[in-house]
Amino acid sequence: MTHLAEFGGERLELHPWGALYWERENTLMVSDVHFGKISHFRKFGAAVPRKALHRNFERLNGLLAHFEPATICFLGDLFHSHINREWELFRHWVETCPAKIELVLGNHDIISPLRYEAIGISCSDQQERAPFLLTHHPVSDFDGYNICGHIHPAVRLRGSGRQHLRLPCFHISHQQLILPAFGAFTGSHVMDPSPTDRIYALADSEIIPLLPTAGDSP
C-alpha cells in the first residue's frame, strides 16, 4: 500500500519498495539501486542467491506497471562500480523500458556517462525542477526543497528487553526528503530524526508513518 505525502507544496506518493512518485510531473524517482553489487559479491565468493540478480529488475517493472510514469529518474549510485555481467541485463531492461530514463550521478557512478547516453539515458550532476532540486548527496545550501538519496536511511524500532528491528525508511525534514536505498544488499544508516521530522518505515508491502504526519493522507 502506498502513502501520500505533501512536500514542497507537491503531492508525492511513497511506495513500500522505496520509490517516490511525483504525480504532477508523472515522474518516478528511485535512488541507490547499486546494480552490479550482487555480481561483485558472487565473484568474490559470497553466497548470494543467483535469483537476487533479478530482484531489482522485477521491482522496477512492477513500479512501471503500477505508476505508468513518463520519466524514471535515478538519484545516483545506479551501478555499484565497474561494468560486470549485470550491465547487459540492465541494457536489455533499458531497451524495453517504456519511460524516459534520467540519471543524477552519484559517488558510485564511475561508469562513463557516454555509455549511458549511448543507450538513451541522460546524465546530470543535479536537476532543478521547481520546487525541487534533485541530487544524489543531500544539500543544504538550496533555497527550495531537496530530494536526494545516498544516506540509505533507516529507523530502529525497539521492543521489550533488548529486541529491536531495523527498517529502511523515507526521511522528510523541513526542506529535504531522503529516499531509502532501492537495491538489495545495500546496507543502511540509522537516522537520528528531530521531533518535527517525518519518518516512513518500509515493512513488506506497507508504509508505516512513525513521526508527525500533518498534511499527509492515508
DRENPA-3360 file (N, C-alpha, C; in nm, 2 decimals, always signed):
BEGIN
1 = MTHLAEFG = +0.08/-0.12/+0.00/+0.00/+0.00/+0.00/+0.09/+0.12/+0.00 ~ +0.06/+0.22/-0.09/+0.14/+0.34/-0.10/+0.09/+0.44/+0.01 ~ +0.16/+0.55/+0.02/+0.12/+0.65/+0.12/+0.14/+0.79/+0.05 ~ +0.04/+0.88/+0.06/+0.05/+1.01/+0.00/+0.11/+1.11/+0.11 ~ +0.20/+1.19/+0.06/+0.26/+1.29/+0.15/+0.28/+1.42/+0.07 ~ +0.26/+1.53/+0.14/+0.28/+1.66/+0.09/+0.43/+1.71/+0.12 ~ +0.50/+1.76/+0.02/+0.63/+1.81/+0.04/+0.66/+1.92/-0.06 ~ +0.70/+2.03/-0.01/+0.72/+2.15/-0.10/+0.60/+2.19/-0.18;
9 = GERLELHP = +0.48/+2.17/-0.12/+0.36/+2.20/-0.19/+0.32/+2.11/-0.30 ~ +0.39/+1.99/-0.31/+0.36/+1.90/-0.41/+0.30/+1.77/-0.35 ~ +0.22/+1.70/-0.43/+0.16/+1.57/-0.39/+0.26/+1.46/-0.43 ~ +0.31/+1.38/-0.33/+0.41/+1.28/-0.36/+0.35/+1.15/-0.31 ~ +0.38/+1.04/-0.38/+0.33/+0.91/-0.34/+0.45/+0.82/-0.30 ~ +0.46/+0.77/-0.18/+0.57/+0.69/-0.13/+0.53/+0.54/-0.15 ~ +0.62/+0.46/-0.21/+0.59/+0.32/-0.23/+0.67/+0.24/-0.14 ~ +0.62/+0.13/-0.09/+0.69/+0.05/+0.01/+0.82/-0.02/-0.04;
17 = WGALYWER = +0.84/-0.02/-0.17/+0.97/-0.07/-0.22/+1.08/+0.04/-0.22 ~ +1.04/+0.16/-0.18/+1.14/+0.27/-0.17/+1.14/+0.37/-0.28 ~ +1.04/+0.36/-0.37/+1.03/+0.46/-0.48/+0.94/+0.57/-0.44 ~ +0.96/+0.68/-0.52/+0.88/+0.80/-0.49/+0.82/+0.84/-0.63 ~ +0.68/+0.87/-0.63/+0.62/+0.91/-0.75/+0.57/+1.06/-0.73 ~ +0.61/+1.14/-0.83/+0.57/+1.28/-0.83/+0.45/+1.29/-0.93 ~ +0.33/+1.31/-0.88/+0.21/+1.30/-0.96/+0.21/+1.41/-1.07 ~ +0.23/+1.53/-1.03/+0.22/+1.64/-1.13/+0.31/+1.63/-1.25;
25 = ENTLMVSD = +0.43/+1.58/-1.22/+0.53/+1.56/-1.33/+0.53/+1.42/-1.39 ~ +0.44/+1.34/-1.34/+0.44/+1.20/-1.38/+0.58/+1.14/-1.39 ~ +0.65/+1.16/-1.28/+0.79/+1.11/-1.27/+0.81/+1.02/-1.15 ~ +0.88/+0.91/-1.17/+0.91/+0.81/-1.07/+1.06/+0.83/-1.03 ~ +1.09/+0.84/-0.90/+1.22/+0.86/-0.86/+1.27/+0.74/-0.77 ~ +1.39/+0.69/-0.80/+1.45/+0.58/-0.73/+1.59/+0.61/-0.70 ~ +1.64/+0.57/-0.59/+1.78/+0.60/-0.55/+1.86/+0.48/-0.51 ~ +1.99/+0.48/-0.54/+2.08/+0.38/-0.48/+2.04/+0.24/-0.51;
33 = VHFGKISH = +2.02/+0.21/-0.64/+1.99/+0.07/-0.69/+2.12/-0.02/-0.67 ~ +2.23/+0.04/-0.70/+2.36/-0.04/-0.69/+2.36/-0.17/-0.78 ~ +2.31/-0.15/-0.90/+2.33/-0.27/-0.99/+2.48/-0.31/-0.99 ~ +2.50/-0.44/-1.01/+2.63/-0.49/-1.01/+2.69/-0.53/-0.88 ~ +2.63/-0.49/-0.77/+2.68/-0.52/-0.64/+2.67/-0.67/-0.61 ~ +2.56/-0.73/-0.65/+2.54/-0.87/-0.63/+2.64/-0.96/-0.70 ~ +2.66/-0.92/-0.83/+2.76/-0.99/-0.91/+2.90/-0.98/-0.85 ~ +2.93/-0.86/-0.80/+3.06/-0.83/-0.73/+3.07/-0.92/-0.61;
41 = FRKFGAAV = +2.97/-0.94/-0.53/+2.98/-1.03/-0.41/+3.00/-1.17/-0.45 ~ +2.92/-1.21/-0.56/+2.93/-1.35/-0.60/+3.07/-1.38/-0.66 ~ +3.13/-1.28/-0.73/+3.26/-1.30/-0.78/+3.37/-1.33/-0.68 ~ +3.35/-1.27/-0.56/+3.44/-1.29/-0.45/+3.40/-1.40/-0.35 ~ +3.30/-1.48/-0.39/+3.27/-1.60/-0.31/+3.15/-1.58/-0.21 ~ +3.09/-1.47/-0.21/+2.97/-1.45/-0.12/+2.86/-1.54/-0.17 ~ +2.79/-1.60/-0.07/+2.68/-1.69/-0.10/+2.55/-1.62/-0.13 ~ +2.55/-1.53/-0.23/+2.43/-1.46/-0.26/+2.35/-1.53/-0.37;
49 = PRKALHRN = +2.22/-1.56/-0.35/+2.14/-1.64/-0.44/+2.14/-1.58/-0.58 ~ +2.16/-1.65/-0.69/+2.16/-1.60/-0.82/+2.03/-1.53/-0.86 ~ +1.92/-1.58/-0.80/+1.79/-1.51/-0.83/+1.78/-1.37/-0.78 ~ +1.87/-1.34/-0.69/+1.87/-1.20/-0.63/+1.91/-1.10/-0.74 ~ +1.98/-1.15/-0.85/+2.02/-1.06/-0.96/+1.90/-0.99/-1.02 ~ +1.79/-1.07/-1.02/+1.67/-1.02/-1.10/+1.57/-0.94/-1.01 ~ +1.60/-0.94/-0.88/+1.50/-0.87/-0.79/+1.48/-0.73/-0.82 ~ +1.59/-0.65/-0.85/+1.58/-0.51/-0.88/+1.50/-0.48/-1.01;
57 = FERLNGLL = +1.53/-0.57/-1.11/+1.46/-0.55/-1.24/+1.31/-0.58/-1.22 ~ +1.28/-0.69/-1.15/+1.14/-0.72/-1.13/+1.06/-0.61/-1.05 ~ +1.13/-0.55/-0.96/+1.06/-0.44/-0.88/+1.04/-0.32/-0.97 ~ +1.15/-0.29/-1.05/+1.14/-0.17/-1.14/+1.02/-0.19/-1.24 ~ +1.01/-0.31/-1.29/+0.90/-0.34/-1.38/+0.76/-0.33/-1.31 ~ +0.76/-0.37/-1.19/+0.63/-0.36/-1.11/+0.60/-0.22/-1.09 ~ +0.69/-0.13/-1.06/+0.67/+0.01/-1.04/+0.62/+0.08/-1.17 ~ +0.69/+0.04/-1.28/+0.65/+0.10/-1.41/+0.50/+0.06/-1.44;
65 = AHFEPATI = +0.47/-0.06/-1.42/+0.33/-0.11/-1.44/+0.23/-0.04/-1.35 ~ +0.27/-0.01/-1.23/+0.17/+0.05/-1.13/+0.15/+0.20/-1.16 ~ +0.26/+0.27/-1.18/+0.25/+0.42/-1.19/+0.24/+0.47/-1.34 ~ +0.29/+0.39/-1.43/+0.30/+0.43/-1.57/+0.36/+0.57/-1.59 ~ +0.48/+0.59/-1.53/+0.54/+0.72/-1.54/+0.59/+0.76/-1.68 ~ +0.59/+0.89/-1.71/+0.66/+0.93/-1.84/+0.81/+0.93/-1.82 ~ +0.86/+0.95/-1.70/+1.00/+0.95/-1.67/+1.03/+0.88/-1.55 ~ +1.15/+0.81/-1.55/+1.20/+0.75/-1.43/+1.34/+0.81/-1.41;
73 = CFLGDLFH = +1.36/+0.87/-1.29/+1.48/+0.94/-1.26/+1.55/+0.87/-1.14 ~ +1.67/+0.82/-1.17/+1.76/+0.75/-1.07/+1.84/+0.86/-1.01 ~ +1.83/+0.87/-0.87/+1.90/+0.97/-0.80/+2.04/+0.92/-0.75 ~ +2.12/+0.87/-0.84/+2.26/+0.83/-0.81/+2.28/+0.69/-0.76 ~ +2.41/+0.65/-0.78/+2.45/+0.51/-0.74/+2.37/+0.41/-0.81 ~ +2.35/+0.43/-0.94/+2.27/+0.33/-1.02/+2.35/+0.20/-1.04 ~ +2.48/+0.21/-1.06/+2.57/+0.10/-1.06/+2.67/+0.11/-0.95 ~ +2.71/-0.01/-0.89/+2.79/-0.01/-0.77/+2.93/+0.03/-0.80;
81 = SHINREWE = +2.98/-0.02/-0.92/+3.12/+0.01/-0.95/+3.14/+0.00/-1.10 ~ +3.24/-0.08/-1.14/+3.26/-0.10/-1.29/+3.16/-0.19/-1.35 ~ +3.16/-0.19/-1.48/+3.07/-0.28/-1.56/+3.10/-0.43/-1.53 ~ +3.00/-0.51/-1.50/+3.01/-0.65/-1.49/+2.89/-0.71/-1.56 ~ +2.86/-0.84/-1.54/+2.76/-0.91/-1.62/+2.62/-0.85/-1.60 ~ +2.60/-0.77/-1.50/+2.47/-0.71/-1.48/+2.44/-0.59/-1.58 ~ +2.55/-0.54/-1.64/+2.53/-0.43/-1.74/+2.45/-0.48/-1.86 ~ +2.47/-0.60/-1.91/+2.39/-0.65/-2.02/+2.25/-0.67/-1.98;
89 = LFRHWVET = +2.22/-0.72/-1.86/+2.08/-0.73/-1.81/+2.02/-0.59/-1.80 ~ +2.10/-0.49/-1.76/+2.05/-0.35/-1.74/+2.02/-0.29/-1.88 ~ +2.11/-0.32/-1.98/+2.10/-0.26/-2.11/+1.97/-0.32/-2.18 ~ +1.94/-0.45/-2.15/+1.82/-0.51/-2.21/+1.70/-0.45/-2.14 ~ +1.71/-0.42/-2.01/+1.59/-0.36/-1.94/+1.56/-0.22/-2.00 ~ +1.67/-0.14/-2.02/+1.65/-0.01/-2.08/+1.58/-0.02/-2.21 ~ +1.62/-0.11/-2.30/+1.56/-0.12/-2.43/+1.41/-0.15/-2.42 ~ +1.36/-0.21/-2.32/+1.22/-0.24/-2.31/+1.15/-0.15/-2.21;
97 = CPAKIELV = +1.22/-0.05/-2.15/+1.15/+0.04/-2.06/+1.07/+0.14/-2.14 ~ +0.94/+0.16/-2.10/+0.85/+0.25/-2.17/+0.87/+0.40/-2.13 ~ +0.94/+0.42/-2.03/+0.96/+0.56/-1.98/+1.10/+0.62/-2.02 ~ +1.10/+0.75/-2.03/+1.23/+0.82/-2.04/+1.31/+0.79/-1.92 ~ +1.44/+0.77/-1.93/+1.53/+0.74/-1.82/+1.63/+0.85/-1.80 ~ +1.64/+0.90/-1.68/+1.74/+1.00/-1.64/+1.82/+0.96/-1.52 ~ +1.95/+1.00/-1.52/+2.04/+0.96/-1.41/+2.10/+1.09/-1.35 ~ +2.08/+1.11/-1.22/+2.16/+1.21/-1.15/+2.28/+1.14/-1.09;
105 = LGNHDIIS = +2.40/+1.17/-1.13/+2.51/+1.09/-1.10/+2.55/+1.10/-0.95 ~ +2.59/+0.98/-0.90/+2.63/+0.97/-0.76/+2.77/+0.93/-0.74 ~ +2.82/+0.91/-0.62/+2.96/+0.88/-0.60/+3.00/+0.75/-0.65 ~ +2.91/+0.65/-0.66/+2.95/+0.52/-0.72/+2.94/+0.51/-0.87 ~ +2.88/+0.62/-0.93/+2.86/+0.61/-1.07/+2.99/+0.65/-1.15 ~ +3.08/+0.55/-1.15/+3.21/+0.57/-1.22/+3.21/+0.52/-1.36 ~ +3.10/+0.46/-1.41/+3.09/+0.42/-1.55/+3.07/+0.55/-1.63 ~ +3.14/+0.57/-1.74/+3.13/+0.69/-1.82/+2.99/+0.72/-1.86;
113 = PLRYEAIG = +2.95/+0.85/-1.84/+2.82/+0.90/-1.89/+2.80/+0.87/-2.04 ~ +2.91/+0.86/-2.11/+2.89/+0.83/-2.26/+2.83/+0.69/-2.28 ~ +2.86/+0.60/-2.19/+2.79/+0.47/-2.20/+2.64/+0.47/-2.18 ~ +2.61/+0.55/-2.08/+2.46/+0.57/-2.05/+2.39/+0.64/-2.17 ~ +2.46/+0.75/-2.21/+2.40/+0.83/-2.32/+2.38/+0.74/-2.45 ~ +2.48/+0.65/-2.47/+2.47/+0.56/-2.59/+2.35/+0.47/-2.59 ~ +2.29/+0.44/-2.47/+2.17/+0.36/-2.46/+2.05/+0.44/-2.43 ~ +2.06/+0.58/-2.44/+1.95/+0.66/-2.43/+1.92/+0.72/-2.29;
121 = ISCSDQQE = +2.01/+0.72/-2.20/+1.99/+0.77/-2.07/+2.07/+0.90/-2.05 ~ +2.00/+1.01/-2.02/+2.06/+1.14/-2.00/+2.12/+1.15/-1.86 ~ +2.23/+1.21/-1.85/+2.30/+1.22/-1.72/+2.33/+1.36/-1.68 ~ +2.32/+1.39/-1.55/+2.35/+1.52/-1.50/+2.40/+1.51/-1.35 ~ +2.46/+1.62/-1.31/+2.51/+1.62/-1.17/+2.39/+1.65/-1.07 ~ +2.29/+1.72/-1.12/+2.17/+1.75/-1.04/+2.07/+1.80/-1.14 ~ +1.94/+1.81/-1.09/+1.83/+1.86/-1.17/+1.75/+1.96/-1.09 ~ +1.73/+2.08/-1.14/+1.64/+2.17/-1.07/+1.51/+2.17/-1.14;
129 = RAPFLLTH = +1.41/+2.11/-1.07/+1.27/+2.11/-1.13/+1.18/+2.16/-1.02 ~ +1.15/+2.29/-1.03/+1.08/+2.36/-0.93/+0.96/+2.29/-0.88 ~ +0.94/+2.28/-0.74/+1.02/+2.35/-0.64/+1.14/+2.26/-0.59 ~ +1.17/+2.16/-0.66/+1.27/+2.06/-0.61/+1.41/+2.08/-0.68 ~ +1.51/+2.05/-0.60/+1.64/+2.02/-0.65/+1.67/+1.87/-0.63 ~ +1.69/+1.80/-0.74/+1.71/+1.66/-0.73/+1.86/+1.63/-0.74 ~ +1.92/+1.57/-0.63/+2.06/+1.54/-0.62/+2.08/+1.40/-0.57 ~ +2.20/+1.35/-0.57/+2.24/+1.23/-0.50/+2.27/+1.25/-0.35;
137 = HPVSDFDG = +2.37/+1.34/-0.33/+2.40/+1.37/-0.19/+2.30/+1.48/-0.14 ~ +2.27/+1.47/-0.01/+2.19/+1.58/+0.05/+2.26/+1.71/+0.04 ~ +2.18/+1.82/+0.01/+2.24/+1.95/+0.01/+2.16/+2.04/+0.10 ~ +2.22/+2.14/+0.16/+2.15/+2.23/+0.25/+2.16/+2.38/+0.20 ~ +2.24/+2.41/+0.10/+2.25/+2.55/+0.05/+2.17/+2.57/-0.07 ~ +2.04/+2.53/-0.06/+1.95/+2.55/-0.17/+1.82/+2.61/-0.12 ~ +1.78/+2.72/-0.18/+1.66/+2.79/-0.14/+1.54/+2.73/-0.20 ~ +1.51/+2.61/-0.15/+1.39/+2.54/-0.20/+1.38/+2.40/-0.13;
145 = YNICGHIH = +1.35/+2.30/-0.20/+1.33/+2.17/-0.14/+1.42/+2.07/-0.22 ~ +1.49/+1.99/-0.14/+1.59/+1.89/-0.19/+1.53/+1.75/-0.18 ~ +1.54/+1.68/-0.29/+1.51/+1.53/-0.29/+1.63/+1.46/-0.33 ~ +1.68/+1.36/-0.25/+1.81/+1.30/-0.26/+1.81/+1.16/-0.21 ~ +1.93/+1.10/-0.22/+1.95/+0.96/-0.17/+2.07/+0.96/-0.09 ~ +2.16/+0.86/-0.12/+2.30/+0.85/-0.07/+2.30/+0.79/+0.07 ~ +2.22/+0.84/+0.16/+2.23/+0.81/+0.30/+2.19/+0.66/+0.33 ~ +2.10/+0.61/+0.25/+2.04/+0.48/+0.28/+1.97/+0.48/+0.42;
153 = PAVRLRGS = +1.87/+0.58/+0.44/+1.82/+0.60/+0.57/+1.74/+0.48/+0.63 ~ +1.75/+0.46/+0.76/+1.68/+0.35/+0.83/+1.64/+0.40/+0.96 ~ +1.54/+0.33/+1.03/+1.50/+0.36/+1.16/+1.51/+0.23/+1.24 ~ +1.54/+0.25/+1.37/+1.55/+0.13/+1.46/+1.43/+0.14/+1.55 ~ +1.35/+0.03/+1.55/+1.23/+0.02/+1.64/+1.27/-0.07/+1.75 ~ +1.24/-0.03/+1.88/+1.28/-0.11/+1.99/+1.16/-0.17/+2.06 ~ +1.18/-0.29/+2.10/+1.07/-0.37/+2.17/+1.11/-0.39/+2.32 ~ +1.04/-0.48/+2.38/+1.07/-0.51/+2.52/+1.20/-0.58/+2.53;
161 = GRQHLRLP = +1.27/-0.57/+2.64/+1.40/-0.62/+2.66/+1.50/-0.56/+2.56 ~ +1.58/-0.64/+2.50/+1.68/-0.59/+2.40/+1.64/-0.61/+2.26 ~ +1.51/-0.64/+2.24/+1.47/-0.66/+2.10/+1.46/-0.53/+2.02 ~ +1.51/-0.54/+1.90/+1.50/-0.42/+1.81/+1.49/-0.47/+1.66 ~ +1.43/-0.38/+1.58/+1.41/-0.41/+1.44/+1.46/-0.29/+1.36 ~ +1.53/-0.31/+1.26/+1.59/-0.20/+1.18/+1.52/-0.21/+1.04 ~ +1.46/-0.10/+1.00/+1.38/-0.09/+0.88/+1.43/+0.03/+0.79 ~ +1.44/+0.01/+0.66/+1.47/+0.13/+0.58/+1.35/+0.22/+0.58;
169 = CFHISHQQ = +1.38/+0.35/+0.55/+1.27/+0.45/+0.56/+1.29/+0.57/+0.47 ~ +1.18/+0.64/+0.45/+1.18/+0.77/+0.39/+1.20/+0.87/+0.51 ~ +1.29/+0.97/+0.49/+1.32/+1.07/+0.60/+1.29/+1.20/+0.54 ~ +1.19/+1.27/+0.60/+1.15/+1.41/+0.55/+1.17/+1.51/+0.66 ~ +1.25/+1.61/+0.63/+1.26/+1.72/+0.72/+1.20/+1.84/+0.66 ~ +1.22/+1.96/+0.71/+1.15/+2.08/+0.66/+1.18/+2.10/+0.51 ~ +1.30/+2.09/+0.46/+1.33/+2.12/+0.33/+1.40/+2.01/+0.25 ~ +1.40/+1.89/+0.31/+1.47/+1.78/+0.25/+1.39/+1.64/+0.26;
177 = LILPAFGA = +1.39/+1.57/+0.15/+1.34/+1.43/+0.15/+1.44/+1.34/+0.10 ~ +1.48/+1.24/+0.19/+1.58/+1.14/+0.16/+1.51/+1.01/+0.13 ~ +1.54/+0.95/+0.01/+1.48/+0.82/-0.03/+1.57/+0.71/+0.03 ~ +1.50/+0.60/+0.06/+1.57/+0.48/+0.11/+1.65/+0.42/-0.01 ~ +1.74/+0.33/+0.01/+1.81/+0.26/-0.09/+1.72/+0.16/-0.16 ~ +1.71/+0.16/-0.29/+1.62/+0.07/-0.36/+1.69/-0.07/-0.37 ~ +1.82/-0.08/-0.39/+1.88/-0.21/-0.42/+1.89/-0.30/-0.31 ~ +1.90/-0.43/-0.35/+1.92/-0.54/-0.25/+2.06/-0.53/-0.20;
185 = FTGSHVMD = +2.09/-0.57/-0.07/+2.22/-0.58/-0.02/+2.30/-0.45/-0.02 ~ +2.23/-0.34/+0.01/+2.29/-0.21/+0.01/+2.33/-0.15/+0.15 ~ +2.28/-0.22/+0.25/+2.31/-0.16/+0.39/+2.22/-0.04/+0.42 ~ +2.23/+0.01/+0.54/+2.15/+0.13/+0.58/+2.22/+0.20/+0.69 ~ +2.17/+0.32/+0.71/+2.22/+0.41/+0.82/+2.11/+0.46/+0.90 ~ +2.11/+0.43/+1.03/+2.00/+0.46/+1.12/+2.00/+0.61/+1.15 ~ +1.89/+0.68/+1.12/+1.88/+0.82/+1.13/+1.85/+0.87/+1.28 ~ +1.89/+0.99/+1.31/+1.86/+1.05/+1.44/+1.76/+1.17/+1.41;
193 = PSPTDRIY = +1.64/+1.14/+1.39/+1.54/+1.25/+1.35/+1.51/+1.34/+1.46 ~ +1.48/+1.47/+1.42/+1.43/+1.57/+1.52/+1.28/+1.54/+1.54 ~ +1.22/+1.60/+1.64/+1.07/+1.57/+1.67/+0.98/+1.62/+1.55 ~ +1.03/+1.71/+1.47/+0.95/+1.77/+1.36/+0.97/+1.69/+1.23 ~ +1.06/+1.60/+1.22/+1.08/+1.52/+1.10/+0.97/+1.42/+1.09 ~ +0.96/+1.38/+0.96/+0.86/+1.27/+0.93/+0.94/+1.15/+0.88 ~ +0.90/+1.03/+0.94/+0.97/+0.91/+0.91/+0.86/+0.81/+0.86 ~ +0.89/+0.74/+0.75/+0.80/+0.64/+0.70/+0.88/+0.52/+0.67;
201 = ALADSEII = +0.86/+0.42/+0.76/+0.93/+0.29/+0.76/+0.87/+0.20/+0.65 ~ +0.96/+0.12/+0.59/+0.92/+0.02/+0.49/+0.91/-0.12/+0.55 ~ +0.80/-0.18/+0.55/+0.78/-0.31/+0.61/+0.70/-0.40/+0.52 ~ +0.77/-0.49/+0.45/+0.70/-0.58/+0.35/+0.63/-0.49/+0.25 ~ +0.50/-0.49/+0.24/+0.42/-0.42/+0.14/+0.35/-0.30/+0.21 ~ +0.40/-0.25/+0.32/+0.34/-0.14/+0.39/+0.43/-0.02/+0.41 ~ +0.38/+0.10/+0.42/+0.45/+0.22/+0.46/+0.40/+0.25/+0.60 ~ +0.49/+0.26/+0.70/+0.45/+0.29/+0.84/+0.49/+0.42/+0.88;
209 = PLLPTAGD = +0.40/+0.52/+0.90/+0.43/+0.65/+0.95/+0.47/+0.64/+1.10 ~ +0.59/+0.70/+1.13/+0.63/+0.68/+1.27/+0.64/+0.82/+1.35 ~ +0.66/+0.93/+1.28/+0.66/+1.06/+1.34/+0.56/+1.15/+1.28 ~ +0.55/+1.28/+1.33/+0.44/+1.36/+1.28/+0.41/+1.36/+1.13 ~ +0.28/+1.34/+1.10/+0.24/+1.33/+0.96/+0.13/+1.43/+0.92 ~ +0.14/+1.55/+0.98/+0.05/+1.66/+0.95/+0.06/+1.69/+0.80 ~ -0.06/+1.70/+0.74/-0.07/+1.73/+0.59/-0.06/+1.61/+0.50 ~ -0.05/+1.49/+0.56/-0.04/+1.37/+0.48/-0.18/+1.30/+0.47;
217 = SP = -0.18/+1.21/+0.38/-0.31/+1.14/+0.35/-0.28/+0.99/+0.37 ~ -0.38/+0.92/+0.42/-0.36/+0.77/+0.44/-0.36/+0.70/+0.31;
% end
